[in-house]
Amino acid sequence: MEIMVAVIIFAIVVVAIMSFLHLGRGHIVRMGMRRNALVLAEQKLEELRARDIADLDLQAGNHGPEAVQVSKQIVGSRSWSVAWKDDPADGGSSTDPDYKEVIVGVGWAWEVNKQDSVSLSGRFYP
């Protein structure tokens, strides 16, 4: 009887550990996808930063989406928005914007009905 109780307790512990390892692995995979998506967003910001402020991709409004590879198996989309902003600290009027704010977002679905996204922003001065 004691052996039977010990085997049952051991089985419960093993199942709990295996479940914990499975959840941990899933979390690591999701964080890896988020890291890759942040790199893709940063690459787009740097690509846009290298362009002239009057470039079509830096005109005010929404741009994209474009397909990006978030992981070996997952394709996501990357888009960006551009808006003129006024810096209130310079004492200028709100009708005279000072810089463009660019927000790059990357989104993807990693399981059925499970989606994730990241975004980065940058200021582009004329």
CNS distance restraints for C-alpha pairs under 8 A (distance, minus, plus):
assign (resid   1 and name CA) (resid   5 and name CA) 6.40 0.50 0.50
assign (resid   2 and name CA) (resid   6 and name CA) 6.18 0.50 0.50
assign (resid   3 and name CA) (resid   7 and name CA) 6.12 0.50 0.50
assign (resid   4 and name CA) (resid   8 and name CA) 6.26 0.50 0.50
assign (resid   5 and name CA) (resid   9 and name CA) 6.19 0.50 0.50
assign (resid   6 and name CA) (resid  10 and name CA) 6.00 0.50 0.50
assign (resid   7 and name CA) (resid  11 and name CA) 6.04 0.50 0.50
assign (resid   8 and name CA) (resid  12 and name CA) 6.23 0.50 0.50
assign (resid   9 and name CA) (resid  13 and name CA) 6.25 0.50 0.50
assign (resid  10 and name CA) (resid  14 and name CA) 6.16 0.50 0.50
assign (resid  11 and name CA) (resid  15 and name CA) 6.12 0.50 0.50
assign (resid  12 and name CA) (resid  16 and name CA) 6.18 0.50 0.50
assign (resid  13 and name CA) (resid  17 and name CA) 6.18 0.50 0.50
assign (resid  14 and name CA) (resid  18 and name CA) 6.11 0.50 0.50
assign (resid  15 and name CA) (resid  19 and name CA) 6.10 0.50 0.50
assign (resid  16 and name CA) (resid  20 and name CA) 6.15 0.50 0.50
assign (resid  17 and name CA) (resid  21 and name CA) 6.16 0.50 0.50
assign (resid  18 and name CA) (resid  22 and name CA) 6.16 0.50 0.50
assign (resid  19 and name CA) (resid  23 and name CA) 6.24 0.50 0.50
assign (resid  20 and name CA) (resid  24 and name CA) 6.08 0.50 0.50
assign (resid  21 and name CA) (resid  25 and name CA) 6.09 0.50 0.50
assign (resid  22 and name CA) (resid  26 and name CA) 6.29 0.50 0.50
assign (resid  23 and name CA) (resid  27 and name CA) 6.26 0.50 0.50
assign (resid  24 and name CA) (resid  28 and name CA) 6.25 0.50 0.50
assign (resid  25 and name CA) (resid  29 and name CA) 6.25 0.50 0.50
assign (resid  26 and name CA) (resid  30 and name CA) 6.24 0.50 0.50
assign (resid  27 and name CA) (resid  31 and name CA) 6.14 0.50 0.50
assign (resid  28 and name CA) (resid  32 and name CA) 6.14 0.50 0.50
assign (resid  29 and name CA) (resid  33 and name CA) 6.38 0.50 0.50
assign (resid  30 and name CA) (resid  34 and name CA) 6.31 0.50 0.50
assign (resid  30 and name CA) (resid 110 and name CA) 7.97 0.50 0.50
assign (resid  31 and name CA) (resid  35 and name CA) 6.14 0.50 0.50
assign (resid  32 and name CA) (resid  36 and name CA) 6.23 0.50 0.50
assign (resid  33 and name CA) (resid  37 and name CA) 6.08 0.50 0.50
assign (resid  33 and name CA) (resid  70 and name CA) 5.98 0.50 0.50
assign (resid  33 and name CA) (resid  71 and name CA) 6.23 0.50 0.50
assign (resid  34 and name CA) (resid  38 and name CA) 6.14 0.50 0.50
assign (resid  34 and name CA) (resid 117 and name CA) 7.57 0.50 0.50
assign (resid  34 and name CA) (resid 118 and name CA) 6.98 0.50 0.50
assign (resid  35 and name CA) (resid  39 and name CA) 6.34 0.50 0.50
assign (resid  36 and name CA) (resid  40 and name CA) 6.32 0.50 0.50
assign (resid  36 and name CA) (resid  70 and name CA) 5.87 0.50 0.50
assign (resid  36 and name CA) (resid  71 and name CA) 7.28 0.50 0.50
assign (resid  37 and name CA) (resid  41 and name CA) 6.22 0.50 0.50
assign (resid  37 and name CA) (resid  70 and name CA) 5.79 0.50 0.50
assign (resid  37 and name CA) (resid 106 and name CA) 6.00 0.50 0.50
assign (resid  37 and name CA) (resid 107 and name CA) 7.78 0.50 0.50
assign (resid  37 and name CA) (resid 117 and name CA) 7.82 0.50 0.50
assign (resid  37 and name CA) (resid 118 and name CA) 6.72 0.50 0.50
assign (resid  38 and name CA) (resid  42 and name CA) 6.05 0.50 0.50
assign (resid  38 and name CA) (resid 106 and name CA) 7.65 0.50 0.50
assign (resid  38 and name CA) (resid 118 and name CA) 6.47 0.50 0.50
assign (resid  38 and name CA) (resid 119 and name CA) 7.24 0.50 0.50
assign (resid  38 and name CA) (resid 120 and name CA) 7.58 0.50 0.50
assign (resid  39 and name CA) (resid  43 and name CA) 6.04 0.50 0.50
assign (resid  40 and name CA) (resid  44 and name CA) 6.35 0.50 0.50
assign (resid  40 and name CA) (resid  68 and name CA) 7.75 0.50 0.50
assign (resid  40 and name CA) (resid  70 and name CA) 7.99 0.50 0.50
assign (resid  40 and name CA) (resid 106 and name CA) 7.49 0.50 0.50
assign (resid  41 and name CA) (resid  45 and name CA) 6.32 0.50 0.50
assign (resid  41 and name CA) (resid  78 and name CA) 7.40 0.50 0.50
assign (resid  41 and name CA) (resid 104 and name CA) 5.70 0.50 0.50
assign (resid  41 and name CA) (resid 105 and name CA) 6.35 0.50 0.50
assign (resid  41 and name CA) (resid 106 and name CA) 6.39 0.50 0.50
assign (resid  41 and name CA) (resid 118 and name CA) 7.98 0.50 0.50
assign (resid  41 and name CA) (resid 119 and name CA) 6.80 0.50 0.50
assign (resid  41 and name CA) (resid 120 and name CA) 6.44 0.50 0.50
assign (resid  42 and name CA) (resid  46 and name CA) 6.19 0.50 0.50
assign (resid  42 and name CA) (resid 120 and name CA) 7.06 0.50 0.50
assign (resid  43 and name CA) (resid  47 and name CA) 6.05 0.50 0.50
assign (resid  44 and name CA) (resid  48 and name CA) 6.10 0.50 0.50
assign (resid  44 and name CA) (resid 104 and name CA) 7.23 0.50 0.50
assign (resid  45 and name CA) (resid  49 and name CA) 6.01 0.50 0.50
assign (resid  45 and name CA) (resid 102 and name CA) 7.74 0.50 0.50
assign (resid  45 and name CA) (resid 104 and name CA) 6.90 0.50 0.50
assign (resid  45 and name CA) (resid 121 and name CA) 7.86 0.50 0.50
assign (resid  45 and name CA) (resid 122 and name CA) 7.16 0.50 0.50
assign (resid  46 and name CA) (resid  50 and name CA) 6.31 0.50 0.50
assign (resid  47 and name CA) (resid  51 and name CA) 6.96 0.50 0.50
assign (resid  48 and name CA) (resid  57 and name CA) 7.42 0.50 0.50
assign (resid  48 and name CA) (resid  58 and name CA) 7.27 0.50 0.50
assign (resid  49 and name CA) (resid 124 and name CA) 7.09 0.50 0.50
assign (resid  51 and name CA) (resid  55 and name CA) 6.49 0.50 0.50
assign (resid  53 and name CA) (resid  58 and name CA) 6.25 0.50 0.50
assign (resid  53 and name CA) (resid 124 and name CA) 7.44 0.50 0.50
assign (resid  53 and name CA) (resid 125 and name CA) 7.75 0.50 0.50
assign (resid  53 and name CA) (resid 126 and name CA) 6.11 0.50 0.50
assign (resid  54 and name CA) (resid  58 and name CA) 6.38 0.50 0.50
assign (resid  54 and name CA) (resid  59 and name CA) 6.75 0.50 0.50
assign (resid  55 and name CA) (resid  59 and name CA) 6.69 0.50 0.50
assign (resid  57 and name CA) (resid  63 and name CA) 6.97 0.50 0.50
assign (resid  58 and name CA) (resid  82 and name CA) 6.25 0.50 0.50
assign (resid  59 and name CA) (resid  82 and name CA) 6.47 0.50 0.50
assign (resid  59 and name CA) (resid  83 and name CA) 7.99 0.50 0.50
assign (resid  60 and name CA) (resid  81 and name CA) 7.20 0.50 0.50
assign (resid  60 and name CA) (resid  82 and name CA) 4.63 0.50 0.50
assign (resid  60 and name CA) (resid  83 and name CA) 4.95 0.50 0.50
assign (resid  60 and name CA) (resid  84 and name CA) 6.85 0.50 0.50
assign (resid  61 and name CA) (resid  81 and name CA) 5.52 0.50 0.50
assign (resid  61 and name CA) (resid  82 and name CA) 5.25 0.50 0.50
assign (resid  61 and name CA) (resid  83 and name CA) 6.45 0.50 0.50
assign (resid  62 and name CA) (resid  79 and name CA) 7.48 0.50 0.50
assign (resid  62 and name CA) (resid  80 and name CA) 5.94 0.50 0.50
assign (resid  62 and name CA) (resid  81 and name CA) 4.28 0.50 0.50
assign (resid  62 and name CA) (resid  82 and name CA) 6.47 0.50 0.50
assign (resid  63 and name CA) (resid  79 and name CA) 5.69 0.50 0.50
assign (resid  63 and name CA) (resid  80 and name CA) 5.24 0.50 0.50
assign (resid  63 and name CA) (resid  81 and name CA) 5.92 0.50 0.50
assign (resid  64 and name CA) (resid  78 and name CA) 6.66 0.50 0.50
assign (resid  64 and name CA) (resid  79 and name CA) 4.46 0.50 0.50
assign (resid  64 and name CA) (resid  80 and name CA) 6.51 0.50 0.50
assign (resid  65 and name CA) (resid  77 and name CA) 5.72 0.50 0.50
assign (resid  65 and name CA) (resid  78 and name CA) 5.24 0.50 0.50
assign (resid  65 and name CA) (resid  79 and name CA) 4.50 0.50 0.50
assign (resid  65 and name CA) (resid  80 and name CA) 7.82 0.50 0.50
assign (resid  66 and name CA) (resid  77 and name CA) 5.37 0.50 0.50
assign (resid  66 and name CA) (resid  78 and name CA) 5.23 0.50 0.50
assign (resid  66 and name CA) (resid  79 and name CA) 6.48 0.50 0.50
assign (resid  67 and name CA) (resid  75 and name CA) 6.62 0.50 0.50
assign (resid  67 and name CA) (resid  76 and name CA) 5.80 0.50 0.50
assign (resid  67 and name CA) (resid  77 and name CA) 4.55 0.50 0.50
assign (resid  67 and name CA) (resid  78 and name CA) 6.34 0.50 0.50
assign (resid  68 and name CA) (resid  75 and name CA) 5.65 0.50 0.50
assign (resid  68 and name CA) (resid  76 and name CA) 5.26 0.50 0.50
assign (resid  68 and name CA) (resid  77 and name CA) 5.55 0.50 0.50
assign (resid  68 and name CA) (resid  78 and name CA) 6.53 0.50 0.50
assign (resid  69 and name CA) (resid  73 and name CA) 7.98 0.50 0.50
assign (resid  69 and name CA) (resid  74 and name CA) 6.21 0.50 0.50
assign (resid  69 and name CA) (resid  75 and name CA) 4.56 0.50 0.50
assign (resid  69 and name CA) (resid  76 and name CA) 6.14 0.50 0.50
assign (resid  70 and name CA) (resid  74 and name CA) 5.59 0.50 0.50
assign (resid  70 and name CA) (resid  75 and name CA) 5.59 0.50 0.50
assign (resid  70 and name CA) (resid  76 and name CA) 6.01 0.50 0.50
assign (resid  70 and name CA) (resid 108 and name CA) 7.54 0.50 0.50
assign (resid  71 and name CA) (resid  75 and name CA) 7.04 0.50 0.50
assign (resid  74 and name CA) (resid 108 and name CA) 7.38 0.50 0.50
assign (resid  74 and name CA) (resid 109 and name CA) 7.58 0.50 0.50
assign (resid  74 and name CA) (resid 110 and name CA) 6.93 0.50 0.50
assign (resid  75 and name CA) (resid 108 and name CA) 6.72 0.50 0.50
assign (resid  76 and name CA) (resid 106 and name CA) 6.85 0.50 0.50
assign (resid  76 and name CA) (resid 107 and name CA) 5.52 0.50 0.50
assign (resid  76 and name CA) (resid 108 and name CA) 4.25 0.50 0.50
assign (resid  76 and name CA) (resid 109 and name CA) 7.16 0.50 0.50
assign (resid  77 and name CA) (resid 106 and name CA) 5.64 0.50 0.50
assign (resid  77 and name CA) (resid 107 and name CA) 5.49 0.50 0.50
assign (resid  77 and name CA) (resid 108 and name CA) 6.51 0.50 0.50
assign (resid  78 and name CA) (resid 104 and name CA) 7.12 0.50 0.50
assign (resid  78 and name CA) (resid 105 and name CA) 5.64 0.50 0.50
assign (resid  78 and name CA) (resid 106 and name CA) 4.39 0.50 0.50
assign (resid  78 and name CA) (resid 107 and name CA) 6.59 0.50 0.50
assign (resid  79 and name CA) (resid 104 and name CA) 5.85 0.50 0.50
assign (resid  79 and name CA) (resid 105 and name CA) 5.49 0.50 0.50
assign (resid  79 and name CA) (resid 106 and name CA) 6.63 0.50 0.50
assign (resid  80 and name CA) (resid 102 and name CA) 6.73 0.50 0.50
assign (resid  80 and name CA) (resid 103 and name CA) 5.38 0.50 0.50
assign (resid  80 and name CA) (resid 104 and name CA) 4.20 0.50 0.50
assign (resid  80 and name CA) (resid 105 and name CA) 6.00 0.50 0.50
assign (resid  81 and name CA) (resid 102 and name CA) 5.66 0.50 0.50
assign (resid  81 and name CA) (resid 103 and name CA) 5.35 0.50 0.50
assign (resid  81 and name CA) (resid 104 and name CA) 6.66 0.50 0.50
assign (resid  82 and name CA) (resid 100 and name CA) 6.39 0.50 0.50
assign (resid  82 and name CA) (resid 101 and name CA) 5.69 0.50 0.50
assign (resid  82 and name CA) (resid 102 and name CA) 4.63 0.50 0.50
assign (resid  82 and name CA) (resid 103 and name CA) 6.69 0.50 0.50
assign (resid  83 and name CA) (resid 100 and name CA) 5.43 0.50 0.50
assign (resid  83 and name CA) (resid 101 and name CA) 5.35 0.50 0.50
assign (resid  83 and name CA) (resid 102 and name CA) 6.73 0.50 0.50
assign (resid  84 and name CA) (resid  97 and name CA) 5.85 0.50 0.50
assign (resid  84 and name CA) (resid  98 and name CA) 7.23 0.50 0.50
assign (resid  84 and name CA) (resid  99 and name CA) 5.76 0.50 0.50
assign (resid  84 and name CA) (resid 100 and name CA) 4.37 0.50 0.50
assign (resid  84 and name CA) (resid 101 and name CA) 6.21 0.50 0.50
assign (resid  85 and name CA) (resid  97 and name CA) 5.20 0.50 0.50
assign (resid  85 and name CA) (resid  98 and name CA) 6.02 0.50 0.50
assign (resid  85 and name CA) (resid  99 and name CA) 5.46 0.50 0.50
assign (resid  85 and name CA) (resid 100 and name CA) 5.81 0.50 0.50
assign (resid  85 and name CA) (resid 101 and name CA) 6.49 0.50 0.50
assign (resid  86 and name CA) (resid  92 and name CA) 7.78 0.50 0.50
assign (resid  86 and name CA) (resid  93 and name CA) 7.67 0.50 0.50
assign (resid  86 and name CA) (resid  94 and name CA) 5.69 0.50 0.50
assign (resid  86 and name CA) (resid  95 and name CA) 7.94 0.50 0.50
assign (resid  86 and name CA) (resid  96 and name CA) 6.86 0.50 0.50
assign (resid  86 and name CA) (resid  97 and name CA) 4.32 0.50 0.50
assign (resid  86 and name CA) (resid  98 and name CA) 4.99 0.50 0.50
assign (resid  86 and name CA) (resid  99 and name CA) 6.69 0.50 0.50
assign (resid  87 and name CA) (resid  91 and name CA) 7.81 0.50 0.50
assign (resid  87 and name CA) (resid  92 and name CA) 7.58 0.50 0.50
assign (resid  87 and name CA) (resid  97 and name CA) 7.38 0.50 0.50
assign (resid  87 and name CA) (resid  98 and name CA) 6.15 0.50 0.50
assign (resid  87 and name CA) (resid  99 and name CA) 7.85 0.50 0.50
assign (resid  88 and name CA) (resid  92 and name CA) 6.75 0.50 0.50
assign (resid  88 and name CA) (resid  93 and name CA) 7.90 0.50 0.50
assign (resid  88 and name CA) (resid  94 and name CA) 7.81 0.50 0.50
assign (resid  92 and name CA) (resid  96 and name CA) 6.73 0.50 0.50
assign (resid  93 and name CA) (resid  97 and name CA) 7.75 0.50 0.50
assign (resid  98 and name CA) (resid 125 and name CA) 7.00 0.50 0.50
assign (resid  98 and name CA) (resid 126 and name CA) 7.85 0.50 0.50
assign (resid  99 and name CA) (resid 123 and name CA) 6.42 0.50 0.50
assign (resid  99 and name CA) (resid 124 and name CA) 5.63 0.50 0.50
assign (resid  99 and name CA) (resid 125 and name CA) 4.66 0.50 0.50
assign (resid  99 and name CA) (resid 126 and name CA) 6.58 0.50 0.50
assign (resid 100 and name CA) (resid 123 and name CA) 5.72 0.50 0.50
assign (resid 100 and name CA) (resid 124 and name CA) 5.01 0.50 0.50
assign (resid 100 and name CA) (resid 125 and name CA) 6.41 0.50 0.50
assign (resid 101 and name CA) (resid 121 and name CA) 6.87 0.50 0.50
assign (resid 101 and name CA) (resid 122 and name CA) 5.79 0.50 0.50
assign (resid 101 and name CA) (resid 123 and name CA) 4.70 0.50 0.50
assign (resid 101 and name CA) (resid 124 and name CA) 6.28 0.50 0.50
assign (resid 102 and name CA) (resid 121 and name CA) 5.42 0.50 0.50
assign (resid 102 and name CA) (resid 122 and name CA) 5.26 0.50 0.50
assign (resid 102 and name CA) (resid 123 and name CA) 6.30 0.50 0.50
assign (resid 102 and name CA) (resid 124 and name CA) 7.34 0.50 0.50
assign (resid 103 and name CA) (resid 119 and name CA) 6.65 0.50 0.50
assign (resid 103 and name CA) (resid 120 and name CA) 5.62 0.50 0.50
assign (resid 103 and name CA) (resid 121 and name CA) 4.18 0.50 0.50
assign (resid 103 and name CA) (resid 122 and name CA) 6.54 0.50 0.50
assign (resid 104 and name CA) (resid 119 and name CA) 5.42 0.50 0.50
assign (resid 104 and name CA) (resid 120 and name CA) 5.35 0.50 0.50
assign (resid 104 and name CA) (resid 121 and name CA) 6.21 0.50 0.50
assign (resid 105 and name CA) (resid 117 and name CA) 6.95 0.50 0.50
assign (resid 105 and name CA) (resid 118 and name CA) 5.69 0.50 0.50
assign (resid 105 and name CA) (resid 119 and name CA) 4.13 0.50 0.50
assign (resid 105 and name CA) (resid 120 and name CA) 6.57 0.50 0.50
assign (resid 106 and name CA) (resid 117 and name CA) 5.47 0.50 0.50
assign (resid 106 and name CA) (resid 118 and name CA) 5.48 0.50 0.50
assign (resid 106 and name CA) (resid 119 and name CA) 6.30 0.50 0.50
assign (resid 107 and name CA) (resid 115 and name CA) 7.34 0.50 0.50
assign (resid 107 and name CA) (resid 116 and name CA) 5.77 0.50 0.50
assign (resid 107 and name CA) (resid 117 and name CA) 4.07 0.50 0.50
assign (resid 107 and name CA) (resid 118 and name CA) 6.58 0.50 0.50
assign (resid 108 and name CA) (resid 115 and name CA) 5.73 0.50 0.50
assign (resid 108 and name CA) (resid 116 and name CA) 5.66 0.50 0.50
assign (resid 108 and name CA) (resid 117 and name CA) 6.33 0.50 0.50
assign (resid 109 and name CA) (resid 113 and name CA) 7.37 0.50 0.50
assign (resid 109 and name CA) (resid 114 and name CA) 5.71 0.50 0.50
assign (resid 109 and name CA) (resid 115 and name CA) 4.15 0.50 0.50
assign (resid 109 and name CA) (resid 116 and name CA) 6.29 0.50 0.50
assign (resid 110 and name CA) (resid 114 and name CA) 5.94 0.50 0.50
assign (resid 110 and name CA) (resid 115 and name CA) 6.03 0.50 0.50
assign (resid 110 and name CA) (resid 116 and name CA) 7.51 0.50 0.50
assign (resid 111 and name CA) (resid 115 and name CA) 7.23 0.50 0.50
